[in-house]
Amino acid sequence: MKRGSLFFGFLTAAAGCLFMGMTVMADGDRFAGSSTYRDENGNICVDFDEVQVYLPSDWSGKCQMSPSGDEVAFYQTKSRKLYTEELGFPNGGWLFSLAYSDELDFLDLPSYSVLGNADGGTYYIVYPTDVQGYVENSEAMSEYCSMNEDIPWIETNICLANEDESIDFFTDSEYILPLSSTSYLTEDDISDMDADDLQMAINEIYARHNRKFVLPEVQSYFNSRSWYDGFIEAEDFDVSVMNAYEGANISLLADRLNKVKANPQIITVPESDTKDCYGMIIEAGDGYFRVRQEDGSVIQFWYEYADLDDMGIAANQLKTGAITSLIYDAESYQALEILIF
């Protein structure tokens, strides 16, 4: 399942019903049938039998669901309507999608989060990698951003009725870091790894996306892994296939690798006055930009144009919808290093 087919394949002919303020569009398969009710806290529960999705109470009347096969997309109604009416584009306002797969084809998607295993397959969430709110309407955009901030809470409160914990595609002993493509690693996760292990863990993330390697010993190692299917030449590999977890984890591993190489006896990384951030730029202005992180929090950063030149990027790259990874001064919030994906 590729990103393009996932994003553009949700909407079929509009013909829905209104229930608890949630508009359900079209007919699907796995997610075609659902019941909706409120829990004791007033939150909206959409029950797909095997999966229950809880939405904040104030989403009532603001959200549409579009089931299609093994996916159901959730849209902000206001932005979707404006995109349709003004631009003839029916898929605007996308917030996230709940999906199911009995294979691992979703590993190619740029931004997803695994929920768990049930019914012989895997349930996961897919996120947009750019802004989907209607930017020309401030009211619609403000509401979209507010709803987007609720998504981490929604993910936490999705329940699988018959979760099968005996199935785990992501803790196979053949992996160096089994969770490097589905969750954020921490310093503690890699504190005992030497330089060779760190480098191979970085290579493993690339190998998950079928990349081949120049060094024979590295290629031989991954050829021995049952999950590996390398067919993309190193010079042809496109890093945009990486999801948010993988991008952040590569940065963490590379930083740790540089420190270990500089000091082979290093055990712990000393605290510093810098921090890192990964997320989507939601606003950019003269000398500043704002980033929404994966947890929904927003941070505003500052920069000097001369510093951007030293970093090898242009100010016009700091635009709304761009994905960025950066290091900043924890006291002044001045951006020190910026990468744009």
ChimeraX attribute file (.defattr): number of C-alpha atoms within 10 A of each C-alpha:
attribute: neighborCount
match mode: 1-to-1
recipient: residues
	/A:1	13
	/A:2	12
	/A:3	16
	/A:4	9
	/A:5	9
	/A:6	18
	/A:7	18
	/A:8	11
	/A:9	16
	/A:10	22
	/A:11	19
	/A:12	15
	/A:13	8
	/A:14	11
	/A:15	10
	/A:16	15
	/A:17	12
	/A:18	11
	/A:19	13
	/A:20	16
	/A:21	16
	/A:22	21
	/A:23	21
	/A:24	23
	/A:25	23
	/A:26	18
	/A:27	19
	/A:28	18
	/A:29	12
	/A:30	18
	/A:31	24
	/A:32	18
	/A:33	13
	/A:34	15
	/A:35	11
	/A:36	17
	/A:37	14
	/A:38	15
	/A:39	11
	/A:40	7
	/A:41	8
	/A:42	12
	/A:43	16
	/A:44	22
	/A:45	21
	/A:46	19
	/A:47	19
	/A:48	17
	/A:49	14
	/A:50	15
	/A:51	19
	/A:52	18
	/A:53	18
	/A:54	22
	/A:55	23
	/A:56	17
	/A:57	15
	/A:58	13
	/A:59	19
	/A:60	16
	/A:61	16
	/A:62	17
	/A:63	23
	/A:64	25
	/A:65	22
	/A:66	25
	/A:67	27
	/A:68	22
	/A:69	15
	/A:70	16
	/A:71	24
	/A:72	26
	/A:73	27
	/A:74	20
	/A:75	26
	/A:76	28
	/A:77	22
	/A:78	22
	/A:79	28
	/A:80	22
	/A:81	19
	/A:82	20
	/A:83	20
	/A:84	13
	/A:85	11
	/A:86	8
	/A:87	10
	/A:88	11
	/A:89	12
	/A:90	18
	/A:91	20
	/A:92	23
	/A:93	26
	/A:94	26
	/A:95	22
	/A:96	20
	/A:97	22
	/A:98	23
	/A:99	24
	/A:100	23
	/A:101	18
	/A:102	14
	/A:103	12
	/A:104	11
	/A:105	10
	/A:106	23
	/A:107	20
	/A:108	18
	/A:109	19
	/A:110	21
	/A:111	21
	/A:112	25
	/A:113	20
	/A:114	19
	/A:115	20
	/A:116	19
	/A:117	22
	/A:118	21
	/A:119	14
	/A:120	11
	/A:121	17
	/A:122	22
	/A:123	21
	/A:124	18
	/A:125	20
	/A:126	22
	/A:127	20
	/A:128	17
	/A:129	16
	/A:130	14
	/A:131	21
	/A:132	22
	/A:133	27
	/A:134	22
	/A:135	15
	/A:136	11
	/A:137	12
	/A:138	11
	/A:139	12
	/A:140	20
	/A:141	20
	/A:142	14
	/A:143	18
	/A:144	25
	/A:145	18
	/A:146	12
	/A:147	20
	/A:148	21
	/A:149	18
	/A:150	15
	/A:151	19
	/A:152	12
	/A:153	14
	/A:154	14
	/A:155	19
	/A:156	11
	/A:157	14
	/A:158	19
	/A:159	16
	/A:160	19
	/A:161	13
	/A:162	13
	/A:163	19
	/A:164	15
	/A:165	9
	/A:166	8
	/A:167	14
	/A:168	12
	/A:169	14
	/A:170	15
	/A:171	12
	/A:172	12
	/A:173	9
	/A:174	13
	/A:175	16
	/A:176	16
	/A:177	21
	/A:178	17
	/A:179	18
	/A:180	21
	/A:181	27
	/A:182	18
	/A:183	16
	/A:184	15
	/A:185	19
	/A:186	11
	/A:187	12
	/A:188	9
	/A:189	10
	/A:190	17
	/A:191	15
	/A:192	13
	/A:193	16
	/A:194	16
	/A:195	18
	/A:196	10
	/A:197	16
	/A:198	25
	/A:199	16
	/A:200	18
	/A:201	23
	/A:202	21
	/A:203	18
	/A:204	22
	/A:205	23
	/A:206	23
	/A:207	22
	/A:208	17
	/A:209	20
	/A:210	19
	/A:211	22
	/A:212	24
	/A:213	20
	/A:214	10
	/A:215	8
	/A:216	9
	/A:217	10
	/A:218	14
	/A:219	16
	/A:220	11
	/A:221	11
	/A:222	22
	/A:223	15
	/A:224	10
	/A:225	12
	/A:226	8
	/A:227	14
	/A:228	17
	/A:229	15
	/A:230	18
	/A:231	13
	/A:232	15
	/A:233	12
	/A:234	14
	/A:235	10
	/A:236	9
	/A:237	15
	/A:238	12
	/A:239	12
	/A:240	11
	/A:241	17
	/A:242	22
	/A:243	20
	/A:244	26
	/A:245	21
	/A:246	23
	/A:247	22
	/A:248	24
	/A:249	21
	/A:250	22
	/A:251	15
	/A:252	19
	/A:253	23
	/A:254	17
	/A:255	12
	/A:256	23
	/A:257	22
	/A:258	13
	/A:259	16
	/A:260	20
	/A:261	13
	/A:262	10
	/A:263	10
	/A:264	12
	/A:265	10
	/A:266	15
	/A:267	11
	/A:268	13
	/A:269	12
	/A:270	6
	/A:271	7
	/A:272	8
	/A:273	9
	/A:274	15
	/A:275	15
	/A:276	17
	/A:277	18
	/A:278	20
	/A:279	24
	/A:280	25
	/A:281	24
	/A:282	20
	/A:283	16
	/A:284	19
	/A:285	13
	/A:286	10
	/A:287	12
	/A:288	17
	/A:289	19
	/A:290	20
	/A:291	25
	/A:292	22
	/A:293	18
	/A:294	16
	/A:295	13
	/A:296	19
	/A:297	10
	/A:298	16
	/A:299	14
	/A:300	16
	/A:301	19
	/A:302	18
	/A:303	19
	/A:304	14
	/A:305	14
	/A:306	9
	/A:307	15
	/A:308	16
	/A:309	11
	/A:310	11
	/A:311	13
	/A:312	10
	/A:313	15
	/A:314	13
	/A:315	16
	/A:316	9
	/A:317	14
	/A:318	22
	/A:319	17
	/A:320	19
	/A:321	18
	/A:322	18
	/A:323	22
	/A:324	22
	/A:325	20
	/A:326	18
	/A:327	17
	/A:328	20
	/A:329	17
	/A:330	13
	/A:331	9
	/A:332	11
	/A:333	17
	/A:334	18
	/A:335	24
	/A:336	20
	/A:337	17
	/A:338	21
	/A:339	15
	/A:340	14
	/A:341	14
